[in-house]
Amino acid sequence: MFRLVTCFSVAFSLVLPAAAHADGKPRQLVMISFDGAHDNALWTRSREIASRNGAHFTYFLSCTFLMNKAQAKAYQGPKQRPGKSNVGFAKSEDDVRTRIANIWGAHLEGHDISSHACGHFDGKGWSAADWSQEFMDARIALRDAWKNVGLADKEPQGWEDFATNDVRGFRAPYLSTSDGLVPAEKEAGFQYDASLVTKGPALPQVVDGIYRFGLPLIPEGPEHRPVIGMDYNLYVRHSKGAEDKANAKTYEDRTFDAFEAAFNKQYEGERIPLQLGFHFVEMNDGAYWRALDRFVSDVCHKQDVACVSYSEAIPLIAARGKSQQG
């Protein structure tokens, strides 16, 4: 299945550079991203959704899910004790082997593999050095992933270059940042950050050479109250962060309707890029992933719509000429 995806993705990427339609109206960009990127079943599912709809996604990878037991024991996040991670570690070396195969396959298909750091800690009090430590730990874990699970002889050609040079973006856990973040991102060679929250869909700011994107507040529910366009925030809104399978279909429909309304407002209006975020967790019995599938299947085939990764979005936004200089 995924070999066919690669061919399709290449063909799809060839049509992306046109930032605007012949009438001068910009393409409607849609950027779907995933935090954590650990559950291998959801790697498979997300890649299938993308393949079916000609979409490219962005995966913000938590590096603890690449660590074997020895690495997990030795890992120490900034201001943390050794061996601690707020999201845990890989279940087994076989789990890592499957995950790195998914990562490589997604990379070849044209998706962004970006960073979510390692232990999913709140960095609001971190210095630039703290962020740099996490970025380096994440880079090393990705670079050495095949070797660390006994597959050095099966490491794909180009993996080290990919791990060193092609991880171009970052999203902070909890969307929590500090003044030290952008300097550390610049030092790490990142092109973009996606840790902000905006009042609605917004073009990125460019701060010290880093494109800074934000998940938008979008109207949702019967009262159209704003909520961050991310599955976890909807989960808290709908069921106070507790599983409620009995009402999953209602939550799915509300989410789909909110996504569609946010999209239509831009598609029929200014065509500001729409960003939506997800996790590799099926909350409320998978309601938000089903809404995602329905949404992508609907909008990514529309005329003048491009469902793209953040890396693909940047040149299209730059060509539009309206990025705000920070």
Beta strands, then each sheet from edge to edge (+ up, - down):
strand 1: 28-36
strand 2: 58-61
strand 3: 112-115
strand 4: 169-170
strand 5: 192-198
strand 6: 205-207
strand 7: 210-220
strand 8: 225-228
strand 9: 274-279
strand 10: 305-307
strand 11: 324-325
sheet 1: 3+ 2+ 1+ 9+
sheet 2: 3+ 2+ 1+ 10+
sheet 3: 4+ 5+ 7+ 6- 11-
sheet 4: 4+ 5+ 7+ 8-
end
